[in-house]
Amino acid sequence: MADNHSNKPKPDDRSDNAAKLRDAIDNTMENMEEANESMEFSSAEQKQQIKAKNERREEAVKGMRAEIADEEKYEQ
């Protein structure tokens, strides 16, 4: 049985990567704010989990900001 799907990689379209990364940062920051607000109604264990998750989110945001800087260099 022949496979009719091409195994060629898709071309590297980086034209909107920076915009997508900015959207992802905005969404992540919003999630962090909502998580912080929810801590008011959370148990001690849940608060620790939220804090840990927000720390991971902050690290992800730092990485995305670095990626934006790389993308902007590529665009020039």
JOKA-V302457 format. One record per pair of residues at least 4 apart in sequence whose C-alpha atoms are under 8 Angstrom apart, sorted by the first residue. I is the first residue (numbers start at 0). GAP is how many residues later the second one is. D is the distance in Angstrom with one decimal. If there is no record, write none. Layout:
i = <I,I>
gap = <GAP,GAP>
d = <D,D>
//
This chain:
i = <13,14,15,16,16,16,17,17,17,17,17,18,19,20,20,20,20,20,21,21,21,22,23,24,24,24,24,25,26,27,27,27,28,29,30,31,31,31,32,33,34,34,34,35,35,37,38,38,38,38,41,41,42,43,44,45,46,47,48,49,50,51,52,53,54,55,56,57,58,59,60,61,62,63,64,65,66,67,68,69,70,71>
gap = <57,60,4,4,51,54,4,49,50,53,54,4,4,4,43,44,46,47,4,42,46,4,4,4,36,39,40,4,4,4,29,33,4,4,4,4,22,25,4,4,4,15,19,4,14,4,4,7,8,11,4,5,4,4,4,4,4,4,4,4,4,4,4,4,4,4,4,4,4,4,4,4,4,4,4,4,4,4,4,4,4,4>
d = <7.8,7.8,6.3,6.1,7.8,7.0,6.2,7.8,5.2,6.0,7.1,6.3,6.2,6.2,6.2,7.8,7.8,6.7,6.2,8.0,7.7,6.2,6.1,6.1,5.9,7.0,8.0,6.2,6.2,6.2,6.7,7.4,6.3,6.2,6.0,6.2,5.8,7.4,6.3,6.2,6.5,6.5,7.8,7.7,7.5,6.5,7.8,7.5,5.6,7.4,5.6,6.0,6.1,6.4,6.4,6.1,6.1,6.2,6.1,6.0,6.2,6.4,6.2,6.1,6.4,6.2,6.2,6.3,6.4,6.2,6.1,6.3,6.2,6.2,6.4,6.4,6.1,6.1,6.4,6.3,6.2,6.5>
//
